[in-house]
């Protein structure tokens, strides 16, 4: 199951991210949740002093930051490349 944090749900509700991008990212995350195979898409582990192991999924100009839970995937942030990396430095 893919779970979105409240900030991501607000972005979707306000339509700050195009619907086709959200749909593409959601489909990719569903496939990752079912297979747990990070080689299916452009997914990389994020580096840094985080409490969890975060990953980023790249789809065009957009990135989704997520981590694996026991029950599925939790999506922390979705946004354009230049926005995402400024927040996660």
MDTraj code that builds the backbone (N, CA, C; nanometers):
import mdtraj as md
import numpy as np

residues = "UNK UNK UNK UNK UNK UNK UNK UNK UNK UNK UNK UNK UNK UNK UNK UNK UNK UNK UNK UNK UNK UNK UNK UNK UNK UNK UNK UNK UNK UNK UNK UNK UNK UNK UNK UNK UNK UNK UNK UNK UNK UNK UNK UNK UNK UNK UNK UNK UNK UNK UNK UNK UNK UNK UNK UNK UNK UNK UNK UNK UNK UNK UNK UNK UNK UNK UNK UNK UNK UNK UNK UNK UNK UNK UNK UNK UNK UNK UNK UNK UNK UNK UNK UNK UNK UNK UNK UNK UNK".split()
xyz = np.array([
    [0.0843, -0.1170, 0.0000],
    [0.0000, 0.0000, 0.0000],
    [0.0896, 0.1244, 0.0000],
    [0.0550, 0.2203, -0.0811],
    [0.1282, 0.3456, -0.0877],
    [0.0535, 0.4479, -0.0026],
    [0.1256, 0.5052, 0.0946],
    [0.0660, 0.6035, 0.1844],
    [0.1351, 0.7373, 0.1603],
    [0.0557, 0.8423, 0.1453],
    [0.1096, 0.9750, 0.1211],
    [0.1004, 1.0592, 0.2475],
    [0.2086, 1.1306, 0.2802],
    [0.2084, 1.2224, 0.3936],
    [0.1112, 1.3362, 0.3633],
    [0.0708, 1.4072, 0.4662],
    [-0.0295, 1.5128, 0.4501],
    [0.0174, 1.6237, 0.3560],
    [0.1469, 1.6561, 0.3570],
    [0.1979, 1.7602, 0.2671],
    [0.1805, 1.7208, 0.1204],
    [0.2006, 1.5950, 0.0899],
    [0.1844, 1.5472, -0.0478],
    [0.0368, 1.5497, -0.0860],
    [-0.0497, 1.5079, 0.0050],
    [-0.1939, 1.5108, -0.0231],
    [-0.2419, 1.6531, -0.0482],
    [-0.1872, 1.7507, 0.0246],
    [-0.2240, 1.8905, 0.0028],
    [-0.1790, 1.9374, -0.1355],
    [-0.0585, 1.8962, -0.1762],
    [-0.0094, 1.9331, -0.3091],
    [-0.1007, 1.8782, -0.4178],
    [-0.1445, 1.7558, -0.4005],
    [-0.2323, 1.6939, -0.4994],
    [-0.3661, 1.7663, -0.5019],
    [-0.4176, 1.7989, -0.3850],
    [-0.5471, 1.8662, -0.3759],
    [-0.5416, 2.0052, -0.4385],
    [-0.4312, 2.0770, -0.4185],
    [-0.4154, 2.2107, -0.4751],
    [-0.3749, 2.2074, -0.6218],
    [-0.3436, 2.0891, -0.6706],
    [-0.3021, 2.0691, -0.8097],
    [-0.1741, 2.1458, -0.8441],
    [-0.0792, 2.1498, -0.7511],
    [0.0497, 2.2116, -0.7794],
    [0.1387, 2.1195, -0.8616],
    [0.1021, 1.9937, -0.8660],
    [0.1730, 1.8947, -0.9475],
    [0.0728, 1.8428, -1.0509],
    [0.1114, 1.8359, -1.1778],
    [0.0179, 1.7889, -1.2813],
    [-0.0366, 1.6481, -1.2509],
    [-0.1626, 1.6285, -1.2847],
    [-0.2299, 1.5021, -1.2577],
    [-0.1620, 1.3841, -1.3265],
    [-0.1115, 1.4037, -1.4477],
    [-0.0466, 1.2929, -1.5172],
    [0.0835, 1.2525, -1.4479],
    [0.1527, 1.3482, -1.3870],
    [0.2752, 1.3178, -1.3126],
    [0.2403, 1.2388, -1.1868],
    [0.1366, 1.2818, -1.1166],
    [0.0926, 1.2116, -0.9962],
    [0.0529, 1.0685, -1.0308],
    [-0.0196, 1.0512, -1.1380],
    [-0.0645, 0.9181, -1.1805],
    [0.0550, 0.8290, -1.2146],
    [0.1529, 0.8843, -1.2858],
    [0.2720, 0.8076, -1.3235],
    [0.3520, 0.7667, -1.2001],
    [0.3706, 0.8609, -1.1086],
    [0.4456, 0.8312, -0.9862],
    [0.3718, 0.7293, -0.9017],
    [0.2407, 0.7427, -0.8913],
    [0.1616, 0.6482, -0.8117],
    [0.1711, 0.5063, -0.8696],
    [0.1609, 0.4942, -1.0007],
    [0.1717, 0.3624, -1.0643],
    [0.3098, 0.3005, -1.0411],
    [0.4137, 0.3827, -1.0512],
    [0.5497, 0.3323, -1.0283],
    [0.5677, 0.2880, -0.8833],
    [0.5153, 0.3659, -0.7893],
    [0.5273, 0.3299, -0.6482],
    [0.4472, 0.2040, -0.6153],
    [0.3328, 0.1878, -0.6789],
    [0.2558, 0.0634, -0.6597],
    [0.3355, -0.0573, -0.7078],
    [0.4016, -0.0447, -0.8226],
    [0.4835, -0.1543, -0.8734],
    [0.5999, -0.1833, -0.7791],
    [0.6626, -0.0778, -0.7251],
    [0.7720, -0.0969, -0.6290],
    [0.7230, -0.1626, -0.5008],
    [0.6043, -0.1251, -0.4578],
    [0.5480, -0.1826, -0.3363],
    [0.5222, -0.3320, -0.3532],
    [0.4766, -0.3715, -0.4686],
    [0.4463, -0.5124, -0.4927],
    [0.5711, -0.5961, -0.5118],
    [0.6718, -0.5411, -0.5784],
    [0.7894, -0.6211, -0.6120],
    [0.9089, -0.5967, -0.5211],
    [0.9198, -0.4776, -0.4632],
    [1.0367, -0.4348, -0.3836],
    [1.1659, -0.4401, -0.4653],
    [1.1525, -0.4314, -0.5975],
    [1.2681, -0.4338, -0.6876],
    [1.3009, -0.2914, -0.7303],
    [1.4058, -0.2346, -0.6755],
    [1.4424, -0.0961, -0.7037],
    [1.5002, -0.0775, -0.8432],
    [1.5308, -0.1851, -0.9125],
    [1.5867, -0.1752, -1.0469],
    [1.4812, -0.1557, -1.1547],
    [1.3534, -0.1629, -1.1182],
    [1.2470, -0.1440, -1.2172],
    [1.2430, -0.0010, -1.2701],
    [1.2718, 0.0952, -1.1831],
    [1.2643, 0.2365, -1.2182],
    [1.3927, 0.3053, -1.1763],
    [1.4005, 0.4326, -1.2053],
    [1.5184, 0.5102, -1.1656],
    [1.5033, 0.5485, -1.0189],
    [1.5463, 0.4593, -0.9309],
    [1.5371, 0.4784, -0.7865],
    [1.6774, 0.4719, -0.7290],
    [1.7065, 0.5687, -0.6424],
    [1.8363, 0.5687, -0.5757],
    [1.8174, 0.5956, -0.4276],
    [1.9068, 0.5394, -0.3491],
    [1.9057, 0.5644, -0.2057],
    [1.9637, 0.7034, -0.1806],
    [1.8981, 0.7789, -0.0933],
    [1.9457, 0.9137, -0.0627],
    [2.0511, 0.9079, 0.0460],
    [2.1504, 0.9913, 0.0330],
    [2.2590, 0.9956, 0.1299],
    [2.2317, 1.1052, 0.2325],
    [2.2769, 1.0813, 0.3532],
    [2.2625, 1.1824, 0.4563],
    [2.2381, 1.1194, 0.5917],
    [2.2400, 1.2011, 0.6940],
    [2.2221, 1.1509, 0.8312],
    [2.0745, 1.1404, 0.8692],
    [2.0015, 1.0548, 0.7999],
    [1.8585, 1.0399, 0.8238],
    [1.8330, 0.9230, 0.9184],
    [1.7203, 0.9297, 0.9881],
    [1.6829, 0.8204, 1.0777],
    [1.6385, 0.6974, 0.9986],
    [1.5868, 0.7205, 0.8821],
    [1.5391, 0.6116, 0.7958],
    [1.6236, 0.6080, 0.6686],
    [1.6016, 0.5050, 0.5906],
    [1.6632, 0.4979, 0.4592],
    [1.5625, 0.5519, 0.3588],
    [1.5911, 0.6696, 0.3066],
    [1.5026, 0.7327, 0.2090],
    [1.5513, 0.7013, 0.0687],
    [1.4545, 0.6976, -0.0242],
    [1.4833, 0.6740, -0.1654],
    [1.4179, 0.7840, -0.2463],
    [1.4711, 0.8060, -0.3651],
    [1.4062, 0.8993, -0.4554],
    [1.3731, 0.8263, -0.5855],
    [1.2558, 0.8567, -0.6356],
    [1.2081, 0.8034, -0.7631],
    [1.2065, 0.9190, -0.8610],
    [1.2708, 0.9006, -0.9746],
    [1.2774, 1.0055, -1.0758],
    [1.1810, 0.9737, -1.1887],
    [1.0956, 1.0706, -1.2193],
    [1.0053, 1.0622, -1.3338],
    [1.0078, 1.1972, -1.4038],
    [1.0896, 1.2078, -1.5075],
    [1.1029, 1.3349, -1.5789],
    [1.1657, 1.4406, -1.4910],
    [1.1000, 1.5566, -1.4810],
    [1.1509, 1.6662, -1.3982],
    [1.1088, 1.6516, -1.2528],
    [1.0292, 1.5518, -1.2229],
    [0.9743, 1.5370, -1.0881],
    [1.0428, 1.4247, -1.0114],
    [1.0461, 1.4421, -0.8795],
    [1.1056, 1.3437, -0.7898],
    [1.0064, 1.3118, -0.6790],
    [1.0060, 1.1884, -0.6363],
    [0.9264, 1.1470, -0.5204],
    [1.0234, 1.0914, -0.4174],
    [1.0153, 1.1412, -0.2961],
    [1.0998, 1.0938, -0.1864],
    [1.0135, 1.0017, -0.1015],
    [1.0628, 0.8801, -0.0762],
    [0.9827, 0.7826, -0.0033],
    [1.0717, 0.6919, 0.0785],
    [1.0078, 0.6134, 0.1646],
    [1.0780, 0.5094, 0.2397],
    [0.9858, 0.3896, 0.2525],
    [1.0449, 0.2750, 0.2794],
    [0.9683, 0.1521, 0.2940],
    [0.9245, 0.1337, 0.4382],
    [0.7993, 0.0946, 0.4561],
    [0.7444, 0.0572, 0.5855],
    [0.7108, -0.0907, 0.5804],
    [0.6723, -0.1469, 0.6950],
    [0.6295, -0.2872, 0.6960],
    [0.5050, -0.3075, 0.6103],
    [0.4156, -0.2089, 0.6122],
    [0.2892, -0.2227, 0.5405],
    [0.2930, -0.1677, 0.3989],
    [0.4049, -0.1107, 0.3563],
    [0.4113, -0.0574, 0.2208],
    [0.5133, 0.0524, 0.2063],
    [0.4748, 0.1551, 0.1305],
    [0.5626, 0.2675, 0.1019],
    [0.4990, 0.3949, 0.1555],
    [0.5800, 0.4794, 0.2178],
    [0.5351, 0.6101, 0.2649],
    [0.6033, 0.7171, 0.1813],
    [0.5243, 0.7999, 0.1146],
    [0.5769, 0.9059, 0.0294],
    [0.5819, 1.0340, 0.1115],
    [0.7012, 1.0915, 0.1207],
    [0.7234, 1.2088, 0.2040],
    [0.7089, 1.3378, 0.1234],
    [0.7581, 1.3377, 0.0005],
    [0.7561, 1.4606, -0.0783],
    [0.7536, 1.4280, -0.2267],
    [0.6806, 1.5084, -0.3020],
    [0.6801, 1.4999, -0.4477],
    [0.6944, 1.6424, -0.4985],
    [0.7873, 1.6628, -0.5900],
    [0.8065, 1.7966, -0.6445],
    [0.9084, 1.7973, -0.7556],
    [0.9306, 1.9172, -0.8095],
    [1.0300, 1.9319, -0.9149],
    [1.1694, 1.9113, -0.8578],
    [1.2593, 1.8750, -0.9441],
    [1.3964, 1.8417, -0.9044],
    [1.4608, 1.9509, -0.8206],
    [1.4532, 2.0747, -0.8678],
    [1.5218, 2.1832, -0.7976],
    [1.4618, 2.2106, -0.6595],
    [1.3344, 2.1819, -0.6411],
    [1.2696, 2.2016, -0.5114],
    [1.3059, 2.0903, -0.4135],
    [1.3049, 1.9686, -0.4615],
    [1.3250, 1.8528, -0.3744],
    [1.4628, 1.8532, -0.3112],
    [1.5648, 1.8755, -0.3892],
    [1.7008, 1.8641, -0.3370],
    [1.7370, 1.9805, -0.2448],
    [1.6735, 2.0955, -0.2615],
    [1.6970, 2.2065, -0.1686],
    [1.6430, 2.1709, -0.0308],
    [1.5303, 2.1034, -0.0262],
    [1.4705, 2.0652, 0.1014],
    [1.5473, 1.9542, 0.1711],
    [1.6135, 1.8686, 0.0946],
    [1.6782, 1.7502, 0.1518],
    [1.8291, 1.7636, 0.1629],
    [1.8808, 1.8856, 0.1612],
    [2.0264, 1.9030, 0.1767],
    [2.0661, 1.8932, 0.3211],
])
top = md.Topology()
chain = top.add_chain()
for i, resn in enumerate(residues, 1):
    res = top.add_residue(resn, chain, resSeq=i)
    for name in ("N", "CA", "C"):
        top.add_atom(name, md.element.get_by_symbol(name[0]), res)
traj = md.Trajectory(xyz[None], top)
